[in-house]
Amino acid sequence: MRQALDGAPLTVRADGRQTRAFTDVSDAVAATIALSQSMAALGEIFNVAASEEIMIIELARRIIRLAASGSSITHVPYEKAYGPGFEDVRRRVISLR
């Protein structure tokens, strides 16, 4: 977001086709508070997550659009960003089943 607001190129690792589901921190906090106040939740396990999956390249485009930015997108290979041998998970989305 900072890059878009500054008009700088947005950095996207690799081809940007990796997907993620991002949870809004306010949703996570609200769920944590609600669960901490529920006796039925005691000793149970809960996944608090978003279900909307997005490709990182699409997220970058959305950020540019929402920021009304003239930023371009720069792809940086994983090797350059993290060093040789780095492996990323192509799809990182929590199971809500």
The first five atom37 places (N, CA, C, CB, O) and aatype in JSON, in Angstrom:
{
  "aatype": [12, 1, 5, 0, 10, 3, 7, 0, 14, 10, 16, 19, 1, 0, 3, 7, 1, 5, 16, 1, 0, 13, 16, 3, 19, 15, 3, 0, 19, 0, 0, 16, 9, 0, 10, 15, 5, 15, 12, 0, 0, 10, 7, 6, 9, 13, 2, 19, 0, 0, 15, 6, 6, 9, 12, 9, 9, 6, 10, 0, 1, 1, 9, 9, 1, 10, 0, 0, 15, 7, 15, 15, 9, 16, 8, 19, 14, 18, 6, 11, 0, 18, 7, 14, 7, 13, 6, 3, 19, 1, 1, 1, 19, 9, 15, 10, 1],
  "atom_mask": [
    [1, 1, 1, 1, 1],
    [1, 1, 1, 1, 1],
    [1, 1, 1, 1, 1],
    [1, 1, 1, 1, 1],
    [1, 1, 1, 1, 1],
    [1, 1, 1, 1, 1],
    [1, 1, 1, 0, 1],
    [1, 1, 1, 1, 1],
    [1, 1, 1, 1, 1],
    [1, 1, 1, 1, 1],
    [1, 1, 1, 1, 1],
    [1, 1, 1, 1, 1],
    [1, 1, 1, 1, 1],
    [1, 1, 1, 1, 1],
    [1, 1, 1, 1, 1],
    [1, 1, 1, 0, 1],
    [1, 1, 1, 1, 1],
    [1, 1, 1, 1, 1],
    [1, 1, 1, 1, 1],
    [1, 1, 1, 1, 1],
    [1, 1, 1, 1, 1],
    [1, 1, 1, 1, 1],
    [1, 1, 1, 1, 1],
    [1, 1, 1, 1, 1],
    [1, 1, 1, 1, 1],
    [1, 1, 1, 1, 1],
    [1, 1, 1, 1, 1],
    [1, 1, 1, 1, 1],
    [1, 1, 1, 1, 1],
    [1, 1, 1, 1, 1],
    [1, 1, 1, 1, 1],
    [1, 1, 1, 1, 1],
    [1, 1, 1, 1, 1],
    [1, 1, 1, 1, 1],
    [1, 1, 1, 1, 1],
    [1, 1, 1, 1, 1],
    [1, 1, 1, 1, 1],
    [1, 1, 1, 1, 1],
    [1, 1, 1, 1, 1],
    [1, 1, 1, 1, 1],
    [1, 1, 1, 1, 1],
    [1, 1, 1, 1, 1],
    [1, 1, 1, 0, 1],
    [1, 1, 1, 1, 1],
    [1, 1, 1, 1, 1],
    [1, 1, 1, 1, 1],
    [1, 1, 1, 1, 1],
    [1, 1, 1, 1, 1],
    [1, 1, 1, 1, 1],
    [1, 1, 1, 1, 1],
    [1, 1, 1, 1, 1],
    [1, 1, 1, 1, 1],
    [1, 1, 1, 1, 1],
    [1, 1, 1, 1, 1],
    [1, 1, 1, 1, 1],
    [1, 1, 1, 1, 1],
    [1, 1, 1, 1, 1],
    [1, 1, 1, 1, 1],
    [1, 1, 1, 1, 1],
    [1, 1, 1, 1, 1],
    [1, 1, 1, 1, 1],
    [1, 1, 1, 1, 1],
    [1, 1, 1, 1, 1],
    [1, 1, 1, 1, 1],
    [1, 1, 1, 1, 1],
    [1, 1, 1, 1, 1],
    [1, 1, 1, 1, 1],
    [1, 1, 1, 1, 1],
    [1, 1, 1, 1, 1],
    [1, 1, 1, 0, 1],
    [1, 1, 1, 1, 1],
    [1, 1, 1, 1, 1],
    [1, 1, 1, 1, 1],
    [1, 1, 1, 1, 1],
    [1, 1, 1, 1, 1],
    [1, 1, 1, 1, 1],
    [1, 1, 1, 1, 1],
    [1, 1, 1, 1, 1],
    [1, 1, 1, 1, 1],
    [1, 1, 1, 1, 1],
    [1, 1, 1, 1, 1],
    [1, 1, 1, 1, 1],
    [1, 1, 1, 0, 1],
    [1, 1, 1, 1, 1],
    [1, 1, 1, 0, 1],
    [1, 1, 1, 1, 1],
    [1, 1, 1, 1, 1],
    [1, 1, 1, 1, 1],
    [1, 1, 1, 1, 1],
    [1, 1, 1, 1, 1],
    [1, 1, 1, 1, 1],
    [1, 1, 1, 1, 1],
    [1, 1, 1, 1, 1],
    [1, 1, 1, 1, 1],
    [1, 1, 1, 1, 1],
    [1, 1, 1, 1, 1],
    [1, 1, 1, 1, 1]
  ],
  "atom_positions": [
    [[0.83, -1.18, 0.0], [0.0, 0.0, 0.0], [0.87, 1.25, 0.0], [-0.94, 0.0, 1.21], [0.6, 2.21, -0.71]],
    [[1.93, 1.22, 0.81], [2.82, 2.38, 0.88], [3.41, 2.69, -0.49], [3.94, 2.15, 1.9], [3.49, 3.85, -0.89]],
    [[3.83, 1.65, -1.22], [4.41, 1.85, -2.55], [3.38, 2.52, -3.47], [4.88, 0.51, -3.15], [3.73, 3.44, -4.21]],
    [[2.15, 2.07, -3.43], [1.1, 2.65, -4.28], [0.83, 4.09, -3.91], [-0.18, 1.83, -4.19], [0.68, 4.94, -4.79]],
    [[0.76, 4.38, -2.63], [0.5, 5.76, -2.2], [1.64, 6.69, -2.56], [0.25, 5.8, -0.7], [1.44, 7.88, -2.79]],
    [[2.86, 6.14, -2.59], [4.03, 6.93, -2.97], [4.24, 7.01, -4.48], [5.28, 6.36, -2.32], [5.11, 7.74, -4.95]],
    [[3.43, 6.27, -5.23], [3.59, 6.24, -6.69], [4.76, 5.39, -7.15], [0.0, 0.0, 0.0], [5.16, 5.46, -8.31]],
    [[5.31, 4.61, -6.25], [6.44, 3.73, -6.56], [5.92, 2.41, -7.15], [7.31, 3.47, -5.29], [4.76, 2.06, -6.94]],
    [[6.76, 1.69, -7.86], [6.34, 0.38, -8.37], [6.01, -0.58, -7.21], [7.43, -0.23, -9.26], [6.71, -0.61, -6.2]],
    [[4.94, -1.34, -7.37], [4.59, -2.34, -6.37], [5.45, -3.57, -6.59], [3.08, -2.7, -6.43], [5.58, -4.05, -7.72]],
    [[6.03, -4.08, -5.54], [6.86, -5.27, -5.61], [6.0, -6.51, -5.47], [7.95, -5.25, -4.52], [5.28, -6.67, -4.48]],
    [[6.07, -7.38, -6.47], [5.36, -8.66, -6.43], [6.41, -9.75, -6.59], [4.26, -8.75, -7.55], [7.19, -9.72, -7.54]],
    [[6.43, -10.69, -5.69], [7.39, -11.78, -5.75], [6.97, -12.79, -6.82], [7.52, -12.48, -4.38], [5.79, -13.11, -6.96]],
    [[7.94, -13.27, -7.58], [7.74, -14.28, -8.63], [6.71, -13.78, -9.64], [7.29, -15.65, -8.02], [6.69, -12.59, -9.97]],
    [[5.84, -14.68, -10.12], [4.88, -14.27, -11.15], [3.6, -13.67, -10.57], [4.52, -15.46, -12.01], [2.77, -13.16, -11.31]],
    [[3.45, -13.72, -9.24], [2.26, -13.15, -8.6], [1.03, -14.03, -8.67], [0.0, 0.0, 0.0], [-0.05, -13.61, -8.24]],
    [[1.17, -15.23, -9.21], [0.0, -16.11, -9.34], [-0.24, -16.94, -8.08], [0.18, -17.04, -10.52], [-1.2, -17.71, -8.02]],
    [[0.63, -16.78, -7.07], [0.39, -17.45, -5.8], [-0.85, -16.84, -5.16], [1.63, -17.35, -4.85], [-1.11, -15.64, -5.32]],
    [[-1.61, -17.64, -4.44], [-2.85, -17.13, -3.85], [-2.78, -17.15, -2.33], [-4.05, -17.97, -4.33], [-2.08, -17.96, -1.72]],
    [[-3.51, -16.23, -1.77], [-3.61, -16.11, -0.32], [-5.03, -15.7, 0.04], [-2.57, -15.08, 0.24], [-5.76, -15.16, -0.79]],
    [[-5.41, -15.97, 1.28], [-6.67, -15.47, 1.84], [-6.29, -14.66, 3.07], [-7.69, -16.65, 2.19], [-5.8, -15.21, 4.05]],
    [[-6.51, -13.37, 3.01], [-6.11, -12.47, 4.1], [-7.29, -12.21, 5.03], [-5.57, -11.14, 3.53], [-8.4, -11.92, 4.58]],
    [[-7.04, -12.31, 6.32], [-8.06, -12.07, 7.33], [-7.92, -10.65, 7.84], [-7.96, -13.09, 8.49], [-6.82, -10.22, 8.19]],
    [[-9.01, -9.94, 7.88], [-9.02, -8.58, 8.43], [-8.75, -8.67, 9.93], [-10.37, -7.86, 8.14], [-9.4, -9.44, 10.64]],
    [[-7.81, -7.89, 10.41], [-7.43, -7.97, 11.82], [-8.62, -7.66, 12.73], [-6.28, -6.99, 12.11], [-8.71, -8.24, 13.81]],
    [[-9.52, -6.79, 12.32], [-10.67, -6.48, 13.18], [-11.59, -7.7, 13.3], [-11.46, -5.28, 12.62], [-12.21, -7.9, 14.34]],
    [[-11.68, -8.51, 12.24], [-12.47, -9.75, 12.31], [-11.8, -10.75, 13.26], [-12.64, -10.38, 10.91], [-12.49, -11.42, 14.04]],
    [[-10.49, -10.86, 13.19], [-9.76, -11.78, 14.07], [-9.88, -11.37, 15.53], [-8.28, -11.85, 13.66], [-10.05, -12.22, 16.4]],
    [[-9.78, -10.08, 15.79], [-9.89, -9.59, 17.16], [-11.31, -9.82, 17.68], [-9.53, -8.08, 17.23], [-11.49, -10.28, 18.81]],
    [[-12.32, -9.51, 16.88], [-13.71, -9.71, 17.3], [-13.98, -11.18, 17.6], [-14.69, -9.2, 16.22], [-14.63, -11.5, 18.6]],
    [[-13.47, -12.07, 16.76], [-13.67, -13.51, 16.98], [-12.96, -13.96, 18.25], [-13.17, -14.32, 15.78], [-13.5, -14.75, 19.03]],
    [[-11.75, -13.47, 18.47], [-10.98, -13.84, 19.66], [-11.69, -13.38, 20.93], [-9.56, -13.24, 19.6], [-11.77, -14.13, 21.9]],
    [[-12.2, -12.17, 20.92], [-12.93, -11.66, 22.08], [-14.2, -12.47, 22.32], [-13.28, -10.17, 21.89], [-14.48, -12.86, 23.46]],
    [[-14.96, -12.72, 21.26], [-16.2, -13.49, 21.41], [-15.92, -14.9, 21.93], [-16.95, -13.57, 20.06], [-16.63, -15.4, 22.8]],
    [[-14.89, -15.54, 21.41], [-14.55, -16.9, 21.86], [-14.05, -16.9, 23.3], [-13.5, -17.52, 20.95], [-14.31, -17.84, 24.05]],
    [[-13.33, -15.85, 23.69], [-12.82, -15.8, 25.07], [-13.94, -15.61, 26.09], [-11.8, -14.67, 25.21], [-13.75, -15.87, 27.28]],
    [[-15.08, -15.14, 25.62], [-16.22, -14.91, 26.52], [-17.25, -16.02, 26.46], [-16.87, -13.6, 26.18], [-18.31, -15.92, 27.08]],
    [[-16.95, -17.08, 25.72], [-17.9, -18.18, 25.55], [-17.42, -19.42, 26.29], [-18.11, -18.51, 24.07], [-16.35, -19.94, 25.99]],
    [[-18.19, -19.88, 27.25], [-17.84, -21.11, 27.96], [-17.86, -22.31, 27.01], [-18.81, -21.34, 29.14], [-17.12, -23.27, 27.21]],
    [[-18.7, -22.27, 25.99], [-18.78, -23.37, 25.03], [-17.49, -23.5, 24.22], [-19.98, -23.17, 24.09], [-17.22, -24.57, 23.66]],
    [[-16.71, -22.45, 24.15], [-15.46, -22.47, 23.38], [-14.29, -23.02, 24.19], [-15.13, -21.07, 22.88], [-13.24, -23.31, 23.62]],
    [[-14.47, -23.15, 25.49], [-13.39, -23.59, 26.36], [-12.83, -24.95, 25.92], [-13.88, -23.66, 27.82], [-13.57, -25.93, 25.83]],
    [[-11.55, -24.99, 25.65], [-10.88, -26.23, 25.25], [-11.08, -26.62, 23.8], [0.0, 0.0, 0.0], [-10.57, -27.66, 23.37]],
    [[-11.8, -25.82, 23.05], [-12.06, -26.12, 21.63], [-11.03, -25.41, 20.76], [-13.49, -25.69, 21.23], [-10.31, -24.52, 21.21]],
    [[-10.98, -25.82, 19.5], [-10.07, -25.22, 18.53], [-10.89, -24.56, 17.44], [-9.11, -26.29, 17.93], [-11.86, -25.14, 16.95]],
    [[-10.51, -23.34, 17.06], [-11.24, -22.59, 16.04], [-10.28, -22.02, 15.02], [-12.07, -21.46, 16.69], [-9.19, -21.54, 15.36]],
    [[-10.68, -22.07, 13.76], [-9.96, -21.38, 12.7], [-10.69, -20.08, 12.44], [-9.86, -22.25, 11.39], [-11.89, -20.08, 12.13]],
    [[-9.99, -18.99, 12.55], [-10.56, -17.67, 12.25], [-9.84, -17.19, 11.0], [-10.41, -16.65, 13.46], [-8.65, -16.89, 11.03]],
    [[-10.58, -17.13, 9.91], [-9.93, -16.8, 8.65], [-10.94, -16.27, 7.64], [-9.21, -18.01, 8.08], [-12.15, -16.42, 7.8]],
    [[-10.4, -15.67, 6.62], [-11.23, -15.21, 5.5], [-11.34, -16.35, 4.5], [-10.63, -13.93, 4.83], [-10.47, -17.22, 4.43]],
    [[-12.39, -16.35, 3.74], [-12.58, -17.39, 2.73], [-12.32, -16.87, 1.32], [-13.98, -17.95, 2.82], [-12.26, -17.66, 0.38]],
    [[-12.16, -15.56, 1.16], [-11.9, -15.0, -0.17], [-10.43, -15.18, -0.52], [-12.3, -13.5, -0.22], [-9.55, -14.64, 0.15]],
    [[-10.18, -15.92, -1.58], [-8.82, -16.18, -2.05], [-8.51, -15.22, -3.19], [-8.66, -17.66, -2.51], [-9.36, -14.95, -4.03]],
    [[-7.29, -14.7, -3.2], [-6.91, -13.76, -4.25], [-5.47, -14.02, -4.69], [-7.08, -12.3, -3.76], [-4.6, -14.33, -3.87]],
    [[-5.23, -13.9, -5.99], [-3.87, -13.98, -6.49], [-3.15, -12.69, -6.11], [-3.84, -14.21, -8.05], [-3.75, -11.61, -6.13]],
    [[-1.89, -12.8, -5.76], [-1.12, -11.64, -5.33], [-1.06, -10.58, -6.43], [0.3, -12.06, -4.93], [-1.12, -9.39, -6.13]],
    [[-0.95, -10.99, -7.68], [-0.93, -10.02, -8.78], [-2.24, -9.25, -8.85], [-0.65, -10.72, -10.12], [-2.25, -8.05, -9.13]],
    [[-3.36, -9.94, -8.6], [-4.67, -9.26, -8.59], [-4.77, -8.32, -7.39], [-5.81, -10.3, -8.55], [-5.36, -7.25, -7.5]],
    [[-4.21, -8.72, -6.26], [-4.21, -7.84, -5.09], [-3.42, -6.57, -5.39], [-3.6, -8.56, -3.87], [-3.85, -5.47, -5.03]],
    [[-2.28, -6.71, -6.05], [-1.48, -5.53, -6.42], [-2.28, -4.61, -7.33], [-0.17, -5.96, -7.1], [-2.27, -3.39, -7.15]],
    [[-2.96, -5.18, -8.31], [-3.79, -4.36, -9.23], [-4.92, -3.67, -8.48], [-4.37, -5.24, -10.36], [-5.25, -2.52, -8.77]],
    [[-5.52, -4.37, -7.52], [-6.61, -3.79, -6.74], [-6.1, -2.63, -5.88], [-7.27, -4.86, -5.84], [-6.75, -1.6, -5.77]],
    [[-4.93, -2.81, -5.29], [-4.33, -1.74, -4.48], [-4.06, -0.51, -5.34], [-3.03, -2.23, -3.82], [-4.37, 0.61, -4.93]],
    [[-3.49, -0.71, -6.52], [-3.21, 0.41, -7.42], [-4.51, 1.14, -7.77], [-2.51, -0.08, -8.71], [-4.56, 2.37, -7.76]],
    [[-5.55, 0.38, -8.08], [-6.83, 0.99, -8.45], [-7.44, 1.75, -7.27], [-7.81, -0.09, -8.93], [-7.87, 2.89, -7.43]],
    [[-7.48, 1.13, -6.09], [-8.1, 1.76, -4.93], [-7.31, 2.98, -4.45], [-8.23, 0.76, -3.79], [-7.89, 3.92, -3.91]],
    [[-6.01, 2.97, -4.64], [-5.18, 4.11, -4.25], [-5.14, 5.18, -5.33], [-3.76, 3.65, -3.93], [-4.51, 6.23, -5.16]],
    [[-5.81, 4.92, -6.46], [-5.77, 5.83, -7.61], [-4.31, 6.18, -7.93], [-6.6, 7.12, -7.33], [-3.96, 7.34, -8.13]],
    [[-3.49, 5.14, -7.97], [-2.06, 5.31, -8.13], [-1.64, 5.08, -9.58], [-1.3, 4.37, -7.21], [-2.29, 4.33, -10.31]],
    [[-0.58, 5.7, -9.97], [0.01, 5.47, -11.29], [1.13, 4.44, -11.23], [0.0, 0.0, 0.0], [1.9, 4.3, -12.18]],
    [[1.21, 3.72, -10.11], [2.27, 2.74, -9.92], [2.22, 1.63, -10.95], [2.19, 2.15, -8.52], [1.16, 1.25, -11.44]],
    [[3.4, 1.12, -11.27], [3.5, -0.08, -12.09], [3.74, -1.26, -11.13], [4.67, 0.04, -13.16], [3.8, -1.08, -9.92]],
    [[3.87, -2.44, -11.7], [4.14, -3.64, -10.9], [5.49, -4.19, -11.32], [3.01, -4.72, -11.07], [5.75, -4.39, -12.51]],
    [[6.35, -4.43, -10.35], [7.67, -5.01, -10.6], [7.7, -6.42, -10.03], [8.79, -4.13, -9.98], [7.41, -6.63, -8.85]],
    [[8.06, -7.38, -10.87], [8.19, -8.77, -10.42], [9.62, -9.02, -9.99], [7.76, -9.77, -11.53], [10.56, -8.73, -10.73]],
    [[9.78, -9.56, -8.79], [11.11, -9.87, -8.25], [11.17, -11.38, -8.02], [11.4, -9.08, -6.92], [10.35, -11.93, -7.29]],
    [[12.14, -12.05, -8.63], [12.25, -13.51, -8.42], [12.52, -13.82, -6.95], [13.37, -14.1, -9.3], [13.17, -13.05, -6.24]],
    [[12.01, -14.96, -6.5], [12.23, -15.38, -5.12], [13.72, -15.42, -4.79], [11.61, -16.74, -4.86], [14.11, -15.01, -3.69]],
    [[14.54, -15.91, -5.72], [15.98, -16.02, -5.46], [16.6, -14.66, -5.13], [16.68, -16.64, -6.67], [17.48, -14.56, -4.27]],
    [[16.14, -13.63, -5.82], [16.67, -12.29, -5.56], [16.16, -11.73, -4.23], [16.3, -11.34, -6.71], [16.89, -11.06, -3.5]],
    [[14.91, -12.02, -3.92], [14.31, -11.49, -2.69], [14.78, -12.23, -1.45], [12.8, -11.56, -2.78], [15.02, -11.62, -0.41]],
    [[14.91, -13.56, -1.55], [15.16, -14.37, -0.37], [16.43, -15.21, -0.42], [14.02, -15.26, -0.14], [16.8, -15.82, 0.58]],
    [[17.1, -15.25, -1.56], [18.29, -16.08, -1.7], [17.97, -17.41, -2.36], [0.0, 0.0, 0.0], [16.81, -17.78, -2.52]],
    [[19.02, -18.12, -2.75], [18.82, -19.39, -3.45], [18.12, -20.44, -2.59], [20.17, -19.93, -3.92], [18.3, -20.5, -1.37]],
    [[17.32, -21.25, -3.25], [16.67, -22.37, -2.58], [15.35, -22.05, -1.91], [0.0, 0.0, 0.0], [14.71, -22.95, -1.35]],
    [[14.91, -20.79, -1.96], [13.64, -20.44, -1.32], [12.48, -21.09, -2.07], [13.45, -18.91, -1.27], [12.42, -21.03, -3.3]],
    [[11.57, -21.7, -1.34], [10.37, -22.29, -1.94], [9.15, -21.68, -1.27], [10.37, -23.84, -1.79], [9.1, -21.54, -0.05]],
    [[8.19, -21.34, -2.08], [6.95, -20.75, -1.56], [5.81, -21.71, -1.78], [6.66, -19.38, -2.24], [5.85, -22.57, -2.66]],
    [[4.8, -21.57, -0.97], [3.57, -22.34, -1.14], [2.72, -21.58, -2.15], [2.81, -22.54, 0.23], [2.42, -20.4, -1.95]],
    [[2.34, -22.25, -3.22], [1.58, -21.59, -4.28], [0.21, -21.14, -3.82], [1.44, -22.53, -5.46], [-0.28, -20.09, -4.24]],
    [[-0.41, -21.92, -2.96], [-1.76, -21.6, -2.47], [-1.77, -21.72, -0.95], [-2.84, -22.55, -3.12], [-1.53, -22.8, -0.41]],
    [[-2.04, -20.62, -0.28], [-2.09, -20.63, 1.17], [-3.45, -20.1, 1.61], [-0.94, -19.77, 1.78], [-3.68, -18.9, 1.72]],
    [[-4.35, -21.04, 1.85], [-5.73, -20.71, 2.22], [-6.14, -21.67, 3.32], [-6.71, -20.78, 0.99], [-6.03, -22.89, 3.16]],
    [[-6.62, -21.15, 4.41], [-7.0, -21.99, 5.55], [-8.28, -22.75, 5.23], [-7.18, -21.14, 6.82], [-9.16, -22.26, 4.52]],
    [[-8.37, -23.95, 5.76], [-9.59, -24.74, 5.59], [-10.58, -24.35, 6.68], [-9.27, -26.28, 5.65], [-10.26, -24.38, 7.87]],
    [[-11.76, -23.99, 6.27], [-12.8, -23.6, 7.23], [-13.83, -24.71, 7.43], [-13.51, -22.33, 6.76], [-14.92, -24.46, 7.96]],
    [[-13.51, -25.9, 7.04], [-14.45, -27.04, 7.19], [-14.5, -27.52, 8.6], [-14.07, -28.2, 6.29], [-15.24, -28.46, 8.9]]
  ]
}
